[in-house]
Amino acid sequence: MKKLPGRISIPAFVCLWLLASCSGARQLSGEAKKYSPEQLKNDYRIFRNTLEESHPSLYWFTPKDSMDLIFDKTYARIADSMNERQFGTLLMPVVAAIRCGHTYVKYSSNFSRYLDTARIKIFPLSFKVWKDTLVVTGNLNKNDSLLRRGTIITSINDRSSKQLIDTLYQYTTADGYSGTGRYQSLSTMGTFGFHYKNVFGLPDSLTIGYLSPYGILQETVIGAFSASRDSLKARDSLDQKKYSPKQIRYLESFAVRNLQVDTTLHSAYMTLNTFARGHGLRKFFRSSFRSVNRLQLKHLVIDVRSNGGGDAGNSTLLLKYLSDRPFKIADSLYAIRKTSAYRRYISRQRLHWLVTSLVTRKRADHRYHFGYFERHYFKPRKKNHFNGNIYILTGGNSYSATSIFAQKLKGQSNVTIVGEETGGGAYGNSAWIIPELRLPETHIRVGVPKFRMVMEKGLVSGGRGVMPDVFVVPTVEDIRKSIDVKALKVKELIMQANNADR
């Protein structure tokens, strides 16, 4: 993904799936090749020094003395040889301690490509994760009649669910103190299985403790699932023979963004799963608000629960259709340096230097400020502006540009935010341009954000995500029955408003 001004990247928890929750059925290059302690220490020093030199928010939520202690303790653990997977796992808690959802660790390109096609062992279960509870949401072993959706898991290989969650929580990233973001990360796209395999290993069989439908504690043994990631993608992709290319493009676009109208409720439901470029969002917004106003709808629901962010220009455009006043994106937006002493290890460093040089100016605080966004107020659109009731559905997967979007509308008289705290910070984030550091020995890649954006100064100290006006979270029974309680809550609010208008 390109990193250009005005673009906020998809947060780090999505990148974890790219690492694959798997281990090789035979010796893989990233598993078999060992690196000496000297090689690993060299990579680690570059990793640490680059973060200390260039990360604009390294000590934003974790004080310097605490980060120094984490850096030193992790360095001391490099006593023996490690393979790429082991070393990457060592780095992840360090990155998580920064509390920045845009700082990430990925395997080398070669190892990642191999994992895409190799036949691999995969942790077979996915969960909805709470603070001390694991509830099954998916099982790759389709013939398993015991561990169905909604089953409460009490232990895996003699480790309690709370032990597992508390441990793996330390390997996940989110902005600031958003616990919802970390728990949602563990609930998303195989991330729990990825971390389980890296931290505890993935044996051929797993002993699972669970509660039966009658609340009785029971045990079963299941096997790891064996497949290539490519075959899993093919299984879940659209049937190329069943649909024409035009139909496939439409269905793919519909999955990313769509608008559904309910004239009986005088409402429209907009699903928006990204703000990234390449999905025709400008045209989509234009046609959607034209339709909403032509039909004189009173209520608009915007579902951004799965929206990890993207182009800030797209989120700003949507705000123009909804905001009742001019708005500014950032109180401050700056980088702490234009280049790096480790630039030979950083992808497209010259381009990043050029862009930073063109759009920023060094000020008295010795920081390079992106003044346009600090000064500019965006005006609401007059044509097809929506003035009815707005309901925004949020959750732990709402990040970056999505958090900006929600926070800028929070408190507006016709806006109600429904759901859970966003994973992205309400105060701002560190993103916009994210150079990728490639460590010279292992070739592991580390995303190091270049800019810090403070959206609203008064919100920084709390370090939380955007809080909902109406808090809604599913129960175990809701998950078992696949009930979307947040959407139902919005429908209830719309019906109440319609009844009040009569």
N, C-alpha and C positions, 0 to 999 in steps of 0.2 A: 504494500500500500504506500502510495506517495505521501511524503510528509511535507506539506507546503503551508504557508501562512494561511490562517483561517480554517485549517483542517485539524480536527481532533481525532486521534486514532482510536480504534476499537480497543477497549481496555485489555489488561494483561490476562484476565481469566480466560478469554477466548483463545489467546495464543497457546494456553496450556494444552488444548485439544490437539494442536498441531504437533505437539511433542509425542502424542499417542500414549494411551493408557495400556502399555503392552510390554512384553519381553519376548525375546526371540525364541522360537521353537528350536532353533539351532543357534550356534554362536554368531551374533551379528557383529558388524564392524565396530559399532559403538559400545558393544558389550565385551568384545574380545580384546580390543586394543587397550593396553594399560599405559598410563603416563606416570613417569617417575615423580616422586615428591618435589624434586627440583623444578620440573616442568610445570607442575600444578601450582607451586608457589609463585613462579614467574607470572602465570596467568592470573593468579589471585591478586598479586600486587598491582597489575595493570587494571584489573577489575576495580579494586578499591580506590586506587589513585584517580582513575577516571571519574568515578562517582564523586569523590571528594573535590575534584577540580571543577567539574562541569554540571553536576546535578543542581538545579536551582532551589530544590526543596528538600535536600538531604536531611536537614535538621528541623524541618517545619513542624513535625509532630513527635519526633524522637530526638531528644537532646544530644548534643555532640558527644558528651561523655558516655552516654548509653550506646550510641552508634559505634564509638571507638572500642568499647568493651565487646560488642558483638563482632566487629571486624577482627579484633585480636583473638577472641576465643575460637572463631571459625578457622582462622589461619593456623592456630595451634593444633587443630584436628587433622591437618595435612601431614600425616606421619608415614603413610604407606602409599603404594601405587593405587591409582583409581582409574576406572574407565570413564568414558564421557558421561554416561548416565549418572554414575555416582558423584562425579564432580558437579554436575549440574544440580543435583539434589542438594549438595552442600551449599550451593550459592543461593538457593531459593529462599530460605528463611532470612538471609541477610537482606535480600530485596524486599521481602514482605515487611520487615521491620521499618522500612522507609515510609510505609503507609501511603504509597503512591500507586494507583491502579494502572498507570501508564509505564511503569518501570518493570521490565520483564526479563526472563531468562528463557532462551530457546536452544535446542540442540543445534549442532552444525547442519549446514544445508545437506551434506552428503548423508548423514545419519537419518535426517528427517525424510529425505527422498526414499531411502531404503525401507524405512518403516511404513511408507505409503504402499509398498508393493509386496513386502515380505509376508509370509504366513506367520501369524503371531498369536500369542496367548493374550486374551483380553479379560480383564475383570468383568464378570458377566452382569452385574447388577448396577442400576443407577437408583439414586435416592432423592427424596426431599429431605433436606438436612435442617434441623433446628439445633438449638444449643446442646441438647442432650438426647435427641431422638433421630433415628433413621427410619424412614418409611419408603418402601419399595415403590418406585415409579416406572421401572422398566426392567426386563429380564431377557437377555439375549438367548437364553435357553427356553425356547418357546413351548417346549413340552413339559416344563416344570409346573406342576399343578399346586405346589405348596407355596412358593414364594411369588405370589401374585401381587398385582398393584394394590397398594394399601396395607401390605403386611408390615408390621412393626418388627424391626431387627434389633435384637438385644445384644448380640455379640458376633464377632467374626474371628475364628481361630483363637478363642479364649480371651480376646480383648473386648471389653464392653463397648457399647456404642458411644458412651461419653468419653472413654479413653481414646477411641479412634478419632472422634470429632475434635477433641482438645488437641490431639497431636497434629492432625492434618490441617487444622485451622492455621497453624503456624507457617504453613507452606503456601498459603493463598494470599492474594493481594487485594486491596481495596483502598479507596481514598479515605484518609483520616481515620476516624473511629467508627466507620460504618460497619457494624457487625453483620447487618443484613447482607451487605455486599459479599462478605466472605462466606457466609452460610449459603447464599445463592450460588456463589462460584462452585462450592462443593456439590451443589445440586445440578450443575449444568454440564452437559456435553461430555460425560465420561471423566470429569475432573477428579471426582472421588477415587475412581479406579486407578487413574494415572498416579495420584499421590500415594495410594495404598501400595501399589506395586513398587514405587521408588523407595518408600520408607520401610516397608515391612517385607518386600519381596512378594512374588506371585507364584505360589506352588500350583501343582496340577489340580489339587482339590482344596476346597474351603469348607470348614465346619461352621455352619450358620446357626446361631440361636435366634429363635423368633417366637412371636406370640401367635397362637392359632386364632381363628375367628371367635373362639369361645374364651380367649384370654389365657389359655394354658401355655406355659413355657415349654417349647419343644426344640429339637435339634434335627438338622439334616445336613448331608454332605453334598456339595455340588462341585462340578468341575469347571475349570477355566474354559472360556470359549475360545475356539481356535478359528481364525479367519484373517484375511488381509484387510486393511482399511479400505483399499480400493473396492473389494468385494462388498463390504458393508455399505459403501457409498452407492454402489451400483444397485444394491438391493432396495435402498431407500429412494433412488432417483426415479424420475418419470420414465415410463415405458416409451422408448423412442419409436416403436412400431405402432403404438396405440394412438399417439397424438402427432399432428403435423407440427413442423417447426414453428409455425405461427402460434399454434395452440400452446406449445411448450413455453414460448416466450411470454405469452399472456399469463400462464399459470405460475411461472417463476416470478413475474412482476407482482402478481396478486399475492403471493406468499410474502413479499417484501413490503408492499403497501397497497391498501385497498380501502374503499369507502362503501359502506352498506347503509341503506336508508330504511327506516321504519316509519312510514307515514302515519300509522295509528298512534305512535308515541310522539310524533312530530320531532323525530330525532335522527341523527346520523352517527354511525360508528366508524371511526377512522383508525385502522390498524397501521402503525408505522414502526417497522422493525429496524430501520437504519436512517441516518442522515447522510450517509456516504454518497459520493458522486456516482454517476453511471446508472441511476435507477429512474431517471426522468422525474425527479421530485418536483421540479419547478412547474412542469406541465401538469403533473398530478395535483398539486396544490391549486393551480389556477382553475382547472376543470372542477375540482371538488367544491371549492367555495362558490363557484358559479352555480353549481347544482344546488348546494345547500341554500343559497339565497333565493334562487328561482323558485324552490319549493317552500320557501318561507318557514324553514324548520327552526324550532325554538331551542333545541338541545344538540350539542355536539360532544361526543365522547372521543377522546384521543388516547389510544392504547399504546404506550411506549414502554411496557414492561420488559420487552425483549430488545429494546433499542440501545445498543452499546455505544452510540455516538456516530461520529463521522465528520462531515463538513459543517463548520460553524456557520457558513453562509446559508446553508439550507435550513438550519434551525432558526436562524435570524429571519429568514423569509417567512417561515411559518408564524413566528412571533408577530410579524407585521400584520398578518391577517387577524390576530387575536388580541393584541395589546391595546388597552384603552388610552395609552399615553406614550410619548416618545421615551425610548429606553436606551441605555448604554450597556454594552456587554461587559466591560471590565473597569474597575477602579485603577488597576495597574496590570501591566503585561510586559514582562521583561526577561531577558537572558542575562546570565552573569559573565559570560564571555562569548566571543565570536568563534574562536578556534580552540584547539586542544593540543597539548604537548604529546598526546597519543593519537594524533590525527591519522597516522599511517595505518592504524587499526580500525578506523571509523569509516563506515560506508558513506560515499558521496559527500565527504567532508568539504570539498571545494564548493559544491552547490549550496550546502548549508551556510558556509561562510558568506557566500555571495548574497543569498537571500537575507541573512541577518544584517549584512551591511546595507542592503537597499532599504529595508523596512524599519530599521531601528536607529536610534541616536543615543549616544552615551551621555548620561546626565551626571549631575553633581554627586549622586550616590554611587557612581562608578558602574552602574548597570545599564544595559542596552535596552531601552524602552521602545515598545511598539506603540508609538504615540497615537496612531489613527484610532485604534480601538479604545484607548484610554480617554480620548476626547470626544469621539463622534457619537451623537445621539441619532438613533434610527427612528424614523417617523412611521406610524401605523399607516397601512394602505387604506385609501378611501373606497376604492372600487371593490365590491364583494367582501368588505370587512364583516366579520361575524360578531354580532353584538348580543347573541343569546347566551344561554347557560352553557358553560364549558366544564367538562369533567375529564380530568387527566388521570389515567391509570398508571401507577408507578410501582417499581419493585427493585430488588437487589441487582438486577441486570440493567437498570437504567443508569447510564454513565455519560460522562463527558458533555458533548453538545446537548444531550438529553437532559442532564442535570441543569445546565444553563437555561434551557427552554422552560423546565418546570419551575425553577427558582424565580425567573423573571416574571412569571405569571402568578406565583404564589401571593396570596393576599388581595388579588384583584377581586372586586365585589362579585363578579359573575363567574368566578373560577373556583372549583372544588377539586382538590387532589385526593384521590382514593387509592388505597392499597398499602404499600410498605415504604419505608425509607429507601431512597435511592442508594445504589452503590457508589455513585459519583458524588463528589463533594458539593454541598450547597454554597460553599465559600469560594470555590474555584477549583483549579487543578494544575497539574504540571504536564504539558502536552504540546500541541500545536506543531512543533517540529521535533521529531524523535530520531536522532541519528542512532545507528546500530553499531555497537562495538563488537568486533570479532576478535576473540582472544587468540593469540598467535599459536599456542601449542594445541589446545583442544578444538579450536575453531567454534566453541560455543558462542552464541550471540546474545548480547545484552542490550536492551533498549534503554537509552539514557535521554529522557526528555530535556529539551533545551530551554523552554520557556516556563515561567511560573505566571499563572493568571489568578489574580485576586478579584473575584467577581463582586463581592461585597465585604468590605473590611470588617464590619461588625460581626460577621459570621465565622471568621477564621478561628477564634479561640475555642469554639465548640467542636470544630472538626467533624461535624456530622454531615450526612446526606440531606437531601430535601425531605422534610417530614410531611406525611400526608395530613390532610385536614380530617379525613375519615379513615381510621386505621382498620384494615381488613386483612386477615390471614387465614388460610385454609386449615381445617382440622384434618385429622387422620381419616375420618369418615368422608370428608369432602374429596380427599385424594383417592380413596378407594372407589368412590362413585364418579370420579372425574368431573366434579362440580366446580365451575368457575365462580367462586363466591364473590370475587371482586366485580366481575361483570354483572352478576345478579344484584349486588349492592347498588351499582350505578342505575340499573333499571328501576330499582325501588325508589331511588332519589328522583328520577325523572317522573315516575308515576305520581309521587307525592307533589311535585311541582305542578304537574298538569292538573291534578285534583284541586290544588290551591287556586289555580287560575280560573276555575269554573264558577 
